[in-house]
Amino acid sequence: MSKQKSDDSAFGVAAGSPRVLVACEYSARVRDAFRALGCDAWSCDLEPCEGDPQWHIRGDVLDVLGAGWDMMIAHPPCTYLAASGMHWTVRGLRDPALTDRAADFFAKLYHAPIARKCIENPIGCMSKRLCAPTQRVQPWQFGDPESKLTCLWLVGLPPLVATHADGDLFAETLPERGVHGRWRNQTASGQNNLRPGPDRWKERSRTYLGIARAMATQWAPLLANIRHEPRPTE
């Protein structure tokens, strides 16, 4: 587990600000959206951070769940949970234990001792293994002209309120949707247009900026009255 020294003042974050953990995030998109609004937000992932690493914990997020966070946004790996790939398990081409372990990790995040939580994943088996998601969102509802239905399991948080309507975004991005009326990330047949490759999962797992901003602008105010003792100098 590695964590670099932080200079909160460089991001306009006051000492003792509300603490937000963004679990399983290497892109820093959600983390930085919360930091921009004054939260002491940290990302945590096994992968190195694509953004500024000084607010990134590289390691197992399960080791830091009890560190006194006020909110957690979590993006557990979906490879073995998503409905789109479950046929590999059903056909006997993938070890069911992989799904069992992924579901157990998801459940540990959901039951973490943090009052306000959002667990994000695509449509998959967790609706039956755990509970139905609180909300389903699309990137185009928050200003990104793309389609990727995403489920949110919310605890202590209200559902996100969409910032854009389908019709409005269609009018703004009609050339990008082309003659087939598809979103920017879709082929003419409606499939995702990212080609297979070793980094495809990484490209697909980045949170859309519109959704990241909506999470921060709509949920950070819920922490406005929370203050902590400043973290000791490391």
ZATIKE-341083 format. One record per atom (N, C-alpha, C): residue in one letter; x, y, z. Coordinates in steps of 0.1 Angstrom, whole numbers, padded with zeros to 4 digits, always signed. Example, Ala and Ser with C-alpha at 12.3 -4.5 7.8 and 13.67 -1.06 7.14 Angstrom:
# ZATIKE-341083
A+0132-0057+0078/A+0123-0045+0078/A+0132-0033+0078/S+0128-0022+0071/S+0137-0011+0071/S+0129+0000+0079/
# end
This chain:
# ZATIKE-341083
M+0008-0012+0000/M+0000+0000+0000/M+0009+0012+0000/S+0007+0021-0010/S+0015+0033-0011/S+0007+0045-0012/K+0010+0056-0005/K+0003+0068-0005/K+0013+0080-0004/Q+0013+0089-0014/Q+0022+0100-0014/Q+0017+0111-0005/K+0027+0119-0001/K+0024+0131+0007/K+0015+0140-0001/S+0006+0147+0005/S-0003+0156-0002/S-0002+0170+0002/D-0004+0179-0007/D-0004+0193-0005/D-0018+0198-0008/D-0027+0197+0002/D-0041+0200-0001/D-0043+0214-0006/S-0035+0224-0002/S-0037+0237-0006/S-0036+0239-0021/A-0028+0230-0027/A-0026+0231-0042/A-0039+0229-0049/F-0049+0223-0043/F-0062+0220-0049/F-0073+0228-0042/G-0070+0237-0034/G-0080+0245-0027/G-0088+0238-0017/V-0082+0227-0011/V-0089+0219-0001/V-0084+0223+0013/A-0093+0227+0021/A-0090+0232+0035/A-0087+0220+0044/A-0079+0222+0054/A-0076+0212+0063/A-0089+0208+0071/G-0091+0195+0073/G-0103+0190+0080/G-0115+0189+0071/S-0114+0190+0058/S-0125+0190+0049/S-0131+0176+0049/P-0144+0174+0044/P-0150+0161+0043/P-0142+0151+0035/R-0142+0139+0039/R-0133+0129+0033/R-0141+0120+0024/V-0137+0119+0012/V-0143+0111+0001/V-0133+0101-0004/L-0137+0088-0004/L-0129+0078-0010/L-0135+0074-0024/V-0127+0074-0034/V-0132+0069-0047/V-0125+0056-0050/A-0132+0045-0047/A-0126+0032-0048/A-0125+0026-0062/C-0114+0019-0065/C-0112+0013-0078/C-0112+0023-0089/E-0106+0034-0087/E-0104+0045-0097/E-0090+0048-0100/Y-0085+0047-0112/Y-0072+0051-0116/Y-0072+0064-0124/S-0084+0068-0130/S-0085+0079-0139/S-0085+0092-0132/A-0088+0093-0119/A-0089+0105-0110/A-0101+0114-0114/R-0109+0110-0123/R-0120+0118-0127/R-0130+0122-0116/V-0135+0112-0109/V-0144+0114-0098/V-0137+0121-0087/R-0125+0116-0083/R-0117+0122-0073/R-0115+0137-0075/D-0111+0141-0086/D-0108+0155-0089/D-0120+0163-0089/A-0131+0158-0093/A-0144+0165-0093/A-0148+0169-0079/F-0146+0160-0070/F-0149+0163-0056/F-0138+0172-0050/R-0126+0170-0053/R-0115+0179-0048/R-0117+0194-0053/A-0122+0195-0065/A-0125+0208-0070/A-0135+0216-0062/L-0144+0208-0055/L-0154+0214-0047/L-0150+0215-0032/G-0138+0212-0029/G-0133+0214-0015/G-0133+0202-0007/C-0135+0190-0012/C-0135+0177-0004/C-0121+0172-0004/D-0118+0165+0007/D-0105+0158+0008/D-0107+0144+0002/A-0107+0144-0011/A-0110+0132-0019/A-0097+0124-0023/W-0098+0111-0022/W-0087+0103-0026/W-0092+0091-0034/S-0084+0088-0044/S-0087+0076-0053/S-0079+0065-0047/C-0083+0052-0050/C-0076+0040-0046/C-0077+0030-0056/D-0066+0024-0060/D-0067+0013-0070/D-0054+0006-0071/L-0054-0006-0076/L-0041-0014-0078/L-0033-0008-0089/E-0040-0001-0098/E-0033+0006-0110/E-0027+0019-0105/P-0017+0024-0112/P-0012+0038-0109/P-0022+0048-0114/C-0021+0060-0109/C-0031+0070-0112/C-0027+0077-0125/E-0038+0080-0133/E-0035+0088-0146/E-0035+0103-0143/G-0040+0107-0131/G-0040+0121-0128/G-0028+0123-0118/D-0030+0133-0110/D-0019+0137-0100/D-0019+0125-0090/P-0007+0119-0088/P-0006+0107-0079/P-0006+0111-0064/Q-0005+0124-0061/Q-0003+0127-0047/Q-0016+0124-0038/W-0027+0123-0045/W-0040+0120-0038/W-0045+0106-0042/H-0036+0097-0045/H-0039+0084-0049/H-0033+0073-0040/I-0041+0064-0035/I-0036+0053-0027/I-0035+0041-0036/R-0023+0036-0039/R-0021+0024-0047/R-0021+0012-0039/G-0031+0004-0039/G-0032-0008-0031/G-0046-0013-0030/D-0048-0023-0021/D-0061-0029-0020/D-0071-0020-0012/V-0082-0016-0018/V-0091-0006-0011/V-0097-0012+0001/L-0098-0025+0002/L-0104-0031+0014/L-0096-0028+0027/D-0083-0025+0025/D-0074-0021+0036/D-0077-0007+0042/V-0084+0001+0034/V-0086+0015+0039/V-0101+0018+0041/L-0110+0009+0040/L-0124+0012+0041/L-0128+0017+0055/G-0120+0014+0065/G-0123+0018+0079/G-0115+0030+0083/A-0111+0038+0074/A-0102+0050+0077/A-0110+0063+0079/G-0123+0062+0082/G-0130+0074+0086/G-0135+0083+0074/W-0140+0076+0064/W-0145+0083+0052/W-0159+0088+0055/D-0163+0099+0049/D-0177+0104+0050/D-0185+0099+0038/M-0179+0096+0027/M-0186+0091+0015/M-0176+0083+0007/M-0182+0073-0001/M-0174+0065-0010/M-0181+0063-0023/I-0174+0066-0034/I-0179+0062-0047/I-0170+0051-0052/A-0176+0039-0055/A-0168+0027-0058/A-0172+0022-0072/H-0161+0018-0079/H-0163+0012-0092/H-0156-0002-0093/P-0162-0012-0086/P-0156-0025-0086/P-0155-0031-0100/P-0145-0039-0103/P-0144-0045-0116/P-0156-0053-0120/C-0160-0051-0132/C-0173-0057-0137/C-0171-0069-0146/T-0158-0073-0149/T-0156-0083-0159/T-0163-0096-0157/Y-0164-0100-0144/Y-0170-0113-0141/Y-0184-0111-0135/L-0189-0099-0135/L-0203-0096-0130/L-0213-0091-0140/A-0208-0085-0151/A-0217-0079-0161/A-0224-0090-0169/A-0237-0087-0172/A-0245-0096-0180/A-0240-0098-0194/S-0233-0089-0199/S-0227-0090-0213/S-0217-0101-0214/G-0210-0105-0203/G-0200-0115-0204/G-0204-0128-0197/M-0216-0128-0190/M-0220-0140-0182/M-0221-0153-0191/H-0223-0151-0204/H-0225-0163-0212/H-0212-0172-0211/W-0200-0166-0209/W-0188-0174-0208/W-0189-0184-0196/T-0195-0179-0185/T-0197-0188-0173/T-0208-0198-0176/V-0219-0194-0181/V-0230-0203-0184/V-0226-0214-0193/R-0218-0211-0203/R-0213-0221-0213/R-0202-0230-0208/G-0198-0228-0195/G-0187-0236-0190/G-0173-0232-0195/L-0172-0220-0200/L-0159-0215-0206/L-0151-0206-0196/R-0157-0204-0184/R-0151-0196-0174/R-0154-0201-0160/D-0144-0201-0152/D-0146-0206-0138/D-0156-0198-0130/P-0167-0204-0125/P-0177-0197-0118/P-0171-0190-0105/A-0160-0195-0100/A-0154-0189-0088/A-0149-0175-0091/L-0146-0172-0103/L-0142-0158-0107/L-0154-0148-0104/T-0166-0152-0107/T-0177-0144-0104/T-0180-0144-0090/D-0178-0155-0083/D-0181-0155-0068/D-0171-0145-0061/R-0159-0145-0065/R-0149-0136-0058/R-0152-0122-0061/A-0156-0119-0074/A-0160-0105-0078/A-0172-0101-0070/A-0182-0109-0069/A-0194-0106-0061/A-0191-0104-0047/D-0182-0111-0041/D-0178-0110-0027/D-0172-0096-0025/F-0163-0092-0034/F-0156-0079-0033/F-0167-0068-0034/F-0176-0069-0044/F-0187-0059-0045/F-0194-0058-0032/A-0198-0069-0026/A-0206-0069-0014/A-0198-0062-0002/K-0185-0065-0002/K-0177-0058+0009/K-0177-0043+0008/L-0177-0038-0005/L-0178-0024-0007/L-0191-0019-0003/Y-0202-0026-0007/Y-0216-0022-0004/Y-0218-0021+0011/H-0212-0030+0019/H-0214-0031+0033/H-0203-0024+0041/A-0195-0016+0035/A-0184-0009+0042/A-0190+0000+0052/P-0182+0003+0063/P-0187+0012+0073/P-0186+0027+0070/I-0193+0030+0059/I-0193+0044+0054/I-0207+0048+0052/A-0211+0059+0057/A-0226+0062+0058/A-0232+0065+0044/R-0224+0071+0035/R-0229+0075+0022/R-0221+0068+0011/K-0228+0060+0003/K-0220+0052-0006/K-0228+0051-0020/C-0220+0050-0030/C-0225+0048-0044/C-0216+0037-0050/I-0222+0025-0053/I-0214+0015-0060/I-0219+0014-0074/E-0210+0015-0083/E-0213+0016-0098/E-0209+0004-0105/N-0218-0001-0114/N-0215-0013-0122/N-0225-0014-0133/P-0222-0021-0144/P-0232-0023-0155/P-0243-0033-0150/I-0253-0035-0158/I-0263-0045-0156/I-0256-0058-0155/G-0259-0066-0144/G-0253-0079-0142/G-0259-0087-0131/C-0251-0096-0125/C-0257-0105-0116/C-0259-0100-0102/M-0253-0088-0099/M-0255-0083-0085/M-0269-0079-0082/S-0277-0077-0092/S-0291-0074-0089/S-0298-0085-0082/K-0294-0097-0085/K-0299-0109-0079/K-0291-0114-0067/R-0278-0112-0068/R-0269-0117-0057/R-0270-0108-0045/L-0272-0095-0047/L-0273-0086-0036/L-0286-0079-0035/C-0289-0070-0044/C-0302-0063-0044/C-0303-0055-0057/A-0315-0050-0060/A-0316-0042-0072/A-0309-0029-0071/P-0304-0023-0082/P-0298-0010-0081/P-0308+0000-0078/T-0304+0011-0072/T-0312+0022-0069/T-0316+0030-0081/Q-0307+0031-0091/Q-0308+0040-0102/Q-0300+0035-0114/R-0305+0038-0126/R-0298+0035-0138/R-0296+0048-0146/V-0283+0050-0150/V-0280+0063-0157/V-0273+0061-0170/Q-0274+0071-0179/Q-0267+0071-0192/Q-0258+0083-0193/P-0247+0082-0199/P-0238+0094-0201/P-0245+0105-0207/W-0254+0103-0217/W-0261+0114-0224/W-0270+0122-0215/Q-0274+0116-0204/Q-0282+0123-0194/Q-0274+0134-0187/F-0261+0134-0188/F-0252+0143-0181/F-0242+0150-0191/G-0246+0151-0204/G-0238+0159-0213/G-0228+0152-0222/D-0226+0139-0221/D-0217+0132-0229/D-0225+0124-0240/P-0223+0127-0253/P-0232+0121-0263/P-0229+0107-0266/E-0229+0098-0256/E-0226+0084-0257/E-0236+0076-0249/S-0236+0063-0252/S-0246+0054-0245/S-0238+0043-0238/K-0241+0042-0225/K-0235+0031-0216/K-0244+0030-0204/L-0254+0022-0204/L-0263+0021-0193/L-0255+0016-0180/T-0256+0024-0170/T-0249+0021-0158/T-0258+0021-0146/C-0256+0011-0137/C-0264+0010-0125/C-0257+0016-0113/L-0264+0022-0104/L-0259+0028-0092/L-0266+0022-0080/W-0259+0016-0071/W-0264+0012-0058/W-0261+0023-0048/L-0271+0029-0043/L-0269+0041-0034/L-0273+0038-0020/V-0265+0042-0010/V-0268+0041+0004/V-0265+0055+0010/G-0276+0061+0016/G-0274+0074+0022/G-0272+0085+0012/L-0275+0083-0001/L-0274+0093-0011/L-0287+0093-0020/P-0291+0105-0024/P-0302+0106-0033/P-0298+0102-0048/P-0308+0098-0056/P-0305+0095-0070/P-0300+0108-0077/L-0291+0106-0087/L-0286+0117-0094/L-0297+0123-0103/V-0297+0136-0105/V-0307+0143-0113/V-0300+0146-0126/A-0307+0141-0137/A-0301+0143-0151/A-0300+0158-0154/T-0289+0162-0161/T-0287+0176-0165/T-0290+0178-0179/H-0292+0168-0187/H-0295+0169-0201/H-0306+0160-0205/A-0314+0164-0215/A-0324+0155-0221/A-0320+0149-0234/D-0325+0138-0237/D-0321+0131-0250/D-0323+0140-0262/G-0334+0146-0263/G-0337+0154-0274/G-0328+0166-0276/D-0325+0172-0264/D-0316+0184-0265/D-0302+0180-0269/L-0297+0169-0264/L-0283+0164-0268/L-0283+0159-0282/F-0294+0153-0287/F-0295+0149-0300/F-0293+0161-0310/A-0300+0171-0307/A-0300+0183-0315/A-0286+0189-0316/E-0279+0189-0304/E-0265+0195-0303/E-0255+0186-0310/T-0257+0173-0311/T-0246+0164-0316/T-0251+0156-0327/L-0261+0161-0335/L-0266+0153-0346/L-0255+0148-0356/P-0245+0156-0360/P-0235+0151-0369/P-0227+0139-0363/E-0225+0139-0350/E-0218+0128-0343/E-0226+0115-0343/R-0239+0116-0344/R-0247+0104-0343/R-0249+0099-0357/G-0246+0107-0368/G-0246+0101-0381/G-0259+0097-0386/V-0259+0091-0398/V-0271+0087-0405/V-0279+0076-0398/H-0272+0068-0390/H-0278+0057-0383/H-0284+0061-0370/G-0283+0073-0366/G-0289+0078-0353/G-0283+0071-0341/R-0270+0068-0342/R-0263+0062-0330/R-0255+0072-0322/W-0252+0068-0310/W-0244+0077-0302/W-0229+0076-0306/R-0221+0085-0301/R-0207+0086-0306/R-0199+0074-0304/N-0202+0066-0293/N-0194+0054-0290/N-0200+0042-0296/Q-0209+0043-0306/Q-0215+0031-0311/Q-0213+0029-0326/T-0212+0017-0331/T-0212+0014-0345/T-0226+0015-0351/A-0227+0013-0364/A-0240+0014-0371/A-0249+0003-0365/S-0244-0008-0360/S-0252-0019-0355/S-0256-0017-0340/G-0250-0006-0334/G-0254-0004-0320/G-0244-0009-0311/Q-0233-0015-0315/Q-0223-0021-0306/Q-0213-0010-0302/N-0205-0013-0292/N-0195-0003-0288/N-0184-0004-0298/N-0179+0008-0302/N-0169+0009-0313/N-0154+0007-0309/L-0152+0005-0296/L-0138+0002-0292/L-0134-0012-0297/R-0123-0012-0303/R-0118-0025-0308/R-0112-0034-0297/P-0113-0047-0299/P-0107-0056-0288/P-0092-0053-0287/G-0087-0054-0275/G-0073-0052-0272/G-0070-0053-0257/P-0058-0053-0253/P-0054-0055-0239/P-0059-0043-0230/D-0061-0031-0236/D-0065-0020-0228/D-0080-0016-0230/R-0087-0025-0236/R-0101-0021-0239/R-0109-0020-0226/W-0106-0028-0216/W-0113-0028-0203/W-0110-0014-0196/K-0098-0009-0198/K-0093+0003-0192/K-0101+0015-0198/E-0102+0015-0211/E-0109+0026-0218/E-0124+0026-0214/R-0129+0014-0213/R-0144+0013-0210/R-0147+0017-0195/S-0137+0015-0186/S-0140+0017-0172/S-0139+0031-0167/R-0134+0040-0175/R-0133+0054-0171/R-0147+0061-0169/T-0149+0067-0158/T-0162+0074-0156/T-0163+0086-0165/Y-0175+0087-0171/Y-0177+0099-0180/Y-0176+0112-0172/L-0170+0122-0178/L-0168+0134-0170/L-0181+0141-0166/G-0192+0140-0174/G-0204+0145-0170/G-0210+0139-0158/I-0209+0126-0157/I-0214+0118-0145/I-0205+0122-0133/A-0192+0122-0135/A-0183+0126-0124/A-0187+0140-0118/R-0189+0149-0127/R-0192+0163-0122/R-0206+0163-0115/A-0215+0155-0120/A-0229+0154-0114/A-0228+0148-0100/M-0220+0138-0098/M-0218+0132-0085/M-0212+0142-0075/A-0202+0150-0080/A-0196+0159-0071/A-0206+0171-0068/T-0211+0177-0078/T-0220+0189-0076/T-0233+0186-0068/Q-0238+0174-0070/Q-0250+0170-0063/Q-0248+0164-0050/W-0237+0157-0048/W-0235+0150-0035/W-0225+0157-0025/A-0216+0164-0030/A-0206+0171-0021/A-0213+0180-0011/P-0224+0188-0016/P-0231+0197-0006/P-0237+0189+0006/L-0239+0176+0005/L-0244+0169+0016/L-0234+0168+0027/L-0221+0171+0024/L-0210+0170+0034/L-0206+0183+0039/A-0214+0194+0036/A-0209+0207+0038/A-0206+0210+0053/N-0214+0204+0062/N-0212+0207+0076/N-0202+0198+0084/I-0196+0189+0076/I-0187+0179+0082/I-0172+0185+0083/R-0166+0185+0094/R-0152+0189+0096/R-0145+0179+0104/H-0132+0177+0101/H-0124+0167+0108/H-0111+0174+0113/E-0105+0168+0123/E-0092+0172+0127/E-0082+0171+0115/P-0074+0181+0113/P-0064+0179+0101/P-0056+0167+0102/R-0053+0161+0091/R-0045+0149+0090/R-0031+0152+0095/P-0024+0143+0102/P-0010+0146+0106/P-0001+0146+0094/T+0009+0154+0095/T+0019+0156+0084/T+0026+0142+0083/E+0027+0138+0070/E+0033+0124+0067/E+0047+0126+0063/
# end
